[in-house]
Amino acid sequence: MSTSLTATASKKTPVRKKTNKSLFRRINDWLHLWLGLSSGLIVLIVSITGCIYAFEREIREFTQPYQFVPPQQQAYLLPSQLRSIAAKEAFGNKADSAGNHILGITYGTANRAAIAAFMHKKDGYSMIYINPYTGQVLKKKALNNDFFRIILNGHFYLWLPPKIGQPVVATAILIFVILLISGLIMWWPKKWNKANRDKSFKVKWKAGFKRVNYDLHNVLGFYVLLLAFAIAVTGLVWGFKWFSQSYYWALSGGKSFPKAQKIMSDTTLSVTTAATIPNEDLLWQRALQEYGTITGALQIQFPEKRPDAYFLNYNPQEGTYYKREFRYFDRTTLKELPVQGMYAKKYSEIGAGEKIYRMNYDIHVGAVAGLPGKCIAFFASFICASLPVTGFYIWWGKKKKKKPAQKKQVVTVTVKTAATASVLDT
């Protein structure tokens, strides 16, 4: 007689997923995953702060009424007059001593307040807003306490010391550029049939959360690709010196990047003429004769030390910066000094590649296309901020995916009893 016992036992059998991906695609996918995980948090912070800073000018104008004055049918006060008013407001009786002096005056359009800039020993770079018609002081503020300066520090340095934060941010953005390229390779369908086109170009909103999250990463990442690439590349111009020089070389057709100059006056004598008219006022009058009505902003920076020259920065267009002109004048004779540099020539006199390079900031924030461009830059930055989040959830979901149920194996055991043993043995 024999007895059969049936038992179940679990047996782990490793299951290998079959893949048709090439070695190149597998390496690309691996790089996309780990580069994304290593840089995701930084990209998120830089993108969110970029979203906020895109509308910096518009938000300032809405929340800072002291930037504006009622236009009047009279001439602006002279630079020397505004300088005297600002110095008294900033330093009191200690003006023009121990480094207490006004750095420069900026005039705007007819409805704009004039701005006097100075360095405060405690608060750093500060500004005084003055009515250019009456000399009334409207506002004094330190930029270190300014909301947008705090946002900009996060965007550039992650609120770390610049020597640490700047290379960290720049490296993360360089990785992000690589991620855009590897992401495009991952996105590219093997076959351009209808099903694959729908997966690549449409978000399946009625699907489950995981599928929607995947589509937001995959589909929106594709749609924002070119804009994200432009924002990242223009940002890298400030991130790495070698990139800035290479970018300029490529755009300008092989020209070397202009070196920064320290422009000095030819003479170091007294800065007043026989008529005792301050030289900044003479320079201001000369600028008005040349440029006419101010349509953007005109800034005159005063010499700080004996060898320094007057600096004139003229921007003919409000809201952008690429048309600026930088000019220097001898502190005594007001003779214009030769300048080599990015803004030494008028915008209309430079080549196409150099024009694009000078547009770098305005492209970066979208201002080159006006308010619509800023809106586009805002939404592009917002999608860029979402990519590390949706990408992380895709990885986390795969990592936590439930293991498949283990197969059960049936085992039959035959047992010999004493009564049947002799029979079975014969």
C-alpha positions in Angstrom: 0.0 0.0 0.0 1.3 3.4 -0.8 0.1 6.8 0.2 0.5 9.9 -2.0 0.9 13.3 -0.3 0.6 16.4 -2.3 2.5 19.5 -1.2 3.0 22.9 -2.6 6.3 24.7 -2.7 7.2 28.1 -3.9 10.0 28.4 -6.4 11.5 31.7 -7.4 12.3 31.7 -11.1 14.0 34.9 -12.3 12.2 36.4 -15.3 14.2 38.4 -17.8 12.4 41.0 -19.8 13.1 40.7 -23.5 14.3 43.9 -25.0 14.9 44.9 -28.5 16.9 48.0 -27.5 20.4 48.5 -28.9 23.4 49.0 -26.6 23.3 52.7 -27.5 19.7 53.1 -26.4 20.3 51.2 -23.2 23.3 53.5 -22.4 21.2 56.5 -23.3 18.4 55.5 -21.0 20.8 54.8 -18.2 22.4 58.2 -18.5 19.0 59.9 -18.7 18.0 58.3 -15.5 21.0 58.9 -13.3 21.9 62.4 -14.7 18.3 63.4 -14.1 18.3 62.1 -10.5 21.6 63.9 -9.8 20.6 67.3 -11.2 16.8 67.3 -10.8 16.5 69.3 -7.6 18.8 72.1 -8.9 16.9 72.2 -12.2 13.7 72.5 -10.3 14.9 75.5 -8.2 16.5 77.3 -11.1 13.4 76.8 -13.2 10.9 78.0 -10.6 13.0 81.1 -9.8 13.3 81.7 -13.5 9.5 81.6 -13.8 9.2 84.3 -11.1 12.0 86.5 -12.6 10.5 86.4 -16.1 8.0 89.1 -15.1 10.4 91.0 -12.8 9.9 94.3 -14.7 6.1 94.0 -14.8 5.8 93.1 -11.2 8.1 95.9 -10.1 6.1 98.4 -12.1 2.8 97.2 -10.5 4.1 97.1 -6.9 6.5 100.0 -6.9 4.6 103.2 -7.7 7.7 105.3 -6.7 9.2 104.4 -10.1 6.8 106.8 -11.8 6.2 110.5 -11.8 3.6 112.7 -13.6 5.2 113.9 -16.9 5.8 117.7 -16.9 6.5 120.2 -19.7 9.8 121.2 -18.3 13.5 120.1 -18.4 14.9 117.5 -16.1 17.2 118.7 -13.3 20.9 118.4 -14.2 23.0 115.4 -13.1 25.0 117.6 -10.6 21.7 118.7 -9.0 20.3 115.2 -8.6 23.7 114.0 -7.4 23.7 116.7 -4.6 20.2 115.8 -3.6 20.9 112.1 -3.5 24.2 112.5 -1.6 22.5 114.5 1.1 19.7 111.8 1.4 22.2 108.9 1.5 25.1 110.3 3.6 23.9 113.6 5.2 26.8 115.8 6.1 29.3 113.0 5.4 28.8 113.1 1.6 31.9 112.9 -0.6 34.1 111.7 2.3 35.4 108.3 3.3 34.0 106.7 0.1 30.5 108.2 0.6 29.6 109.3 -2.8 27.0 108.8 -5.5 28.0 106.4 -8.3 25.8 107.6 -11.0 22.4 109.0 -12.2 20.0 107.2 -14.5 17.3 109.2 -16.4 14.3 107.4 -17.9 11.3 108.4 -20.1 9.1 111.4 -19.2 7.0 109.4 -16.7 9.9 107.7 -14.9 11.7 108.7 -11.7 15.5 109.3 -11.9 17.7 106.8 -10.0 20.8 107.7 -8.1 23.0 104.7 -7.2 25.4 104.5 -4.3 27.2 101.9 -2.1 26.2 101.6 1.5 28.7 100.2 3.9 26.1 98.0 5.6 23.4 97.4 3.0 25.6 97.3 -0.1 24.4 98.5 -3.5 21.5 100.9 -3.0 19.3 103.3 -5.0 17.4 106.5 -4.5 14.4 107.3 -6.6 14.0 111.1 -7.3 11.5 113.1 -9.2 13.6 114.5 -12.0 11.5 117.6 -12.4 11.3 118.7 -8.7 14.1 116.9 -6.9 11.7 115.2 -4.5 13.1 112.0 -3.0 10.5 109.3 -3.6 12.2 106.2 -2.2 15.5 104.9 -0.9 16.2 101.1 -0.9 19.0 98.6 -0.6 19.0 95.9 -3.3 20.2 93.3 -0.8 16.8 93.3 0.7 14.9 93.4 -2.6 12.7 90.4 -3.3 13.9 90.0 -6.9 17.5 90.2 -5.8 16.8 87.3 -3.5 15.2 85.4 -6.3 18.1 86.1 -8.6 20.6 84.9 -6.0 18.7 81.6 -5.9 18.6 81.4 -9.7 22.4 82.1 -10.0 23.8 80.6 -6.8 21.1 78.5 -5.0 21.5 81.1 -2.1 25.0 79.7 -1.6 28.3 81.7 -1.7 28.8 82.6 -5.4 32.1 80.7 -5.6 30.2 77.5 -4.6 26.7 78.0 -6.0 27.6 79.4 -9.4 29.6 76.3 -10.7 27.0 74.0 -9.1 24.2 75.7 -11.0 26.1 75.9 -14.2 27.0 72.2 -14.1 23.4 71.2 -13.4 22.2 73.3 -16.4 24.9 71.7 -18.6 23.6 68.3 -17.5 20.1 69.5 -18.3 21.1 70.2 -21.9 22.4 66.6 -22.2 19.1 65.4 -20.7 17.2 67.2 -23.4 19.2 65.4 -26.1 18.9 62.0 -24.4 15.2 62.6 -23.7 14.6 63.2 -27.4 16.3 59.9 -28.3 14.1 58.1 -25.8 11.0 59.9 -27.1 11.6 59.1 -30.7 9.1 56.3 -31.8 10.5 53.2 -33.5 7.5 53.2 -35.9 5.5 56.2 -36.9 2.1 54.5 -36.8 -1.0 56.0 -35.3 -0.7 54.4 -31.9 2.9 55.6 -31.5 2.0 59.1 -32.7 -0.8 59.3 -30.1 1.6 58.2 -27.4 4.2 60.7 -28.4 2.1 63.8 -29.1 -1.0 63.4 -26.8 -1.6 63.3 -23.1 -4.1 60.5 -22.2 -6.0 62.5 -19.6 -8.6 59.8 -18.9 -6.0 57.2 -18.0 -4.6 56.4 -14.5 -2.3 58.7 -12.6 0.8 56.9 -13.6 0.0 57.0 -17.3 -0.9 60.7 -17.1 2.4 61.4 -15.2 4.3 59.6 -17.9 2.7 61.5 -20.7 3.3 64.8 -18.9 7.0 64.0 -18.8 7.2 62.5 -22.3 4.9 64.7 -24.3 5.3 68.0 -22.6 9.1 67.4 -22.5 9.0 67.1 -26.3 6.9 70.2 -26.9 9.1 72.4 -24.7 12.4 70.9 -26.0 13.5 73.8 -28.3 12.5 76.5 -25.9 14.2 74.7 -23.0 17.3 74.3 -25.0 17.4 78.0 -25.9 16.9 79.0 -22.2 19.5 76.6 -21.0 22.1 77.6 -23.6 21.7 81.3 -23.0 22.0 80.6 -19.3 25.2 78.8 -19.8 26.7 82.0 -21.2 26.9 83.2 -17.6 27.8 79.8 -16.2 31.1 79.0 -17.9 33.7 81.3 -19.4 34.8 78.7 -21.9 31.2 78.3 -23.0 30.6 82.0 -23.4 33.8 82.4 -25.5 32.9 79.3 -27.6 29.4 80.5 -28.1 30.6 84.0 -29.2 33.1 82.4 -31.5 30.5 80.2 -33.2 28.0 83.1 -33.6 30.5 85.7 -34.8 32.1 83.4 -37.4 35.4 82.8 -35.6 36.0 86.1 -33.8 37.7 86.1 -30.4 35.6 87.1 -27.4 36.2 90.8 -26.6 38.3 91.3 -23.5 37.1 93.4 -20.6 38.8 96.8 -20.4 39.5 99.3 -17.6 39.0 102.7 -19.3 41.1 105.5 -17.8 41.1 109.2 -18.4 44.0 110.7 -20.3 44.2 113.5 -17.7 43.6 113.7 -14.0 43.1 117.4 -13.4 40.2 119.3 -11.9 36.8 118.2 -13.4 35.4 121.8 -13.7 35.8 124.1 -16.7 36.5 127.9 -16.7 32.7 128.5 -16.7 32.5 126.3 -13.5 29.9 124.0 -15.1 30.3 120.5 -13.8 31.5 118.1 -16.4 28.6 115.7 -15.8 26.2 118.5 -16.8 28.2 119.2 -20.0 28.2 115.5 -20.8 24.4 115.4 -20.2 23.8 118.3 -22.5 26.0 116.7 -25.2 24.1 113.4 -24.9 20.7 115.2 -25.2 21.9 116.9 -28.4 23.0 113.6 -29.9 20.1 111.3 -28.8 17.2 113.7 -28.5 14.3 112.7 -26.4 15.0 109.7 -24.1 13.0 106.7 -25.3 14.6 104.2 -22.9 17.3 105.1 -20.3 20.4 107.2 -20.1 22.9 106.6 -17.3 25.9 108.7 -16.4 28.4 107.2 -14.0 30.8 109.5 -12.2 34.6 109.0 -11.9 35.4 107.6 -8.4 39.2 107.9 -8.4 41.5 110.3 -10.2 42.3 108.1 -13.2 38.7 107.0 -13.8 36.6 108.2 -16.7 33.0 109.2 -17.1 30.8 106.3 -18.3 27.7 106.8 -20.4 25.2 104.0 -20.9 22.5 104.7 -23.4 19.6 102.3 -24.0 17.1 103.5 -26.6 14.5 100.9 -25.9 12.6 100.2 -22.7 12.2 96.6 -21.6 15.2 95.2 -23.4 19.0 95.6 -23.1 20.6 94.4 -26.4 20.6 97.9 -28.0 22.7 99.5 -25.3 25.8 101.6 -26.1 28.7 101.9 -23.7 30.9 105.1 -24.0 33.7 106.6 -22.0 34.8 110.2 -21.7 37.9 111.8 -20.2 37.1 113.2 -16.7 38.7 116.6 -17.5 38.4 117.3 -21.3 35.4 115.1 -21.9 37.1 113.7 -25.0 35.6 110.4 -26.0 37.9 107.5 -25.3 38.4 104.5 -27.6 36.6 101.4 -26.4 36.9 97.7 -27.4 34.1 95.5 -26.3 30.7 94.0 -26.8 28.8 97.3 -26.6 31.4 99.6 -28.1 29.4 99.9 -31.4 25.8 100.7 -32.1 23.6 97.7 -32.5 23.0 98.6 -36.2 26.7 98.5 -36.9 27.5 94.9 -35.8 27.1 91.5 -37.5 24.1 89.1 -37.2 26.0 86.7 -34.9 27.1 89.5 -32.5 23.5 90.8 -32.5 22.3 87.4 -31.3 24.9 87.3 -28.6 23.9 90.8 -27.4 20.3 89.6 -27.2 21.4 86.8 -24.9 19.7 88.1 -21.7 16.6 89.2 -23.6 16.3 85.8 -25.2 16.8 84.1 -21.9 13.8 85.9 -20.2 11.7 86.1 -23.4 11.8 89.9 -23.5 13.1 89.9 -27.1 9.5 89.1 -28.1 7.8 91.5 -25.7 5.2 90.4 -23.2 4.1 87.4 -25.3 7.7 86.2 -25.3 7.9 86.5 -21.5 4.7 84.5 -21.2 6.2 81.8 -23.4 9.4 81.8 -21.3 7.3 81.5 -18.1 5.4 78.5 -19.3 8.5 76.9 -20.7 10.3 77.3 -17.4 7.3 76.0 -15.5 7.3 72.8 -17.7 11.1 72.5 -17.2 10.5 72.6 -13.4 7.9 69.8 -13.7 10.2 67.5 -15.6 12.4 66.5 -12.6 9.2 65.8 -10.6 7.4 63.7 -13.2 10.7 61.9 -14.1 11.4 61.1 -10.4 7.9 59.6 -10.0 8.3 57.4 -13.1 11.5 56.0 -11.6 10.0 55.6 -8.2 7.0 53.9 -9.6 9.1 51.4 -11.4 11.2 50.8 -8.4 8.2 50.1 -6.2 6.3 48.1 -8.7 4.8 45.0 -7.2 6.6 41.7 -7.9 4.6 39.2 -10.0 2.9 36.4 -8.0 5.2 33.4 -7.3 4.3 30.2 -9.1 3.3 27.2 -7.0 4.8 23.8 -7.7 2.9 20.6 -6.9 5.1 17.8 -5.4 3.8 14.3 -5.1 5.4 12.1 -2.4 4.9 8.3 -2.2 5.2 6.7 1.3 5.8 3.0 1.8 4.0 1.4 4.8 5.2 -1.7 6.7 2.3 -3.7 5.3 3.1 -3.0 1.7 6.8 -3.0 2.0 7.2 -6.8 1.6 4.8 -6.8 -1.4 6.6 -4.0 -3.1 9.9 -5.6 -2.5 8.9 -8.9 -4.1 
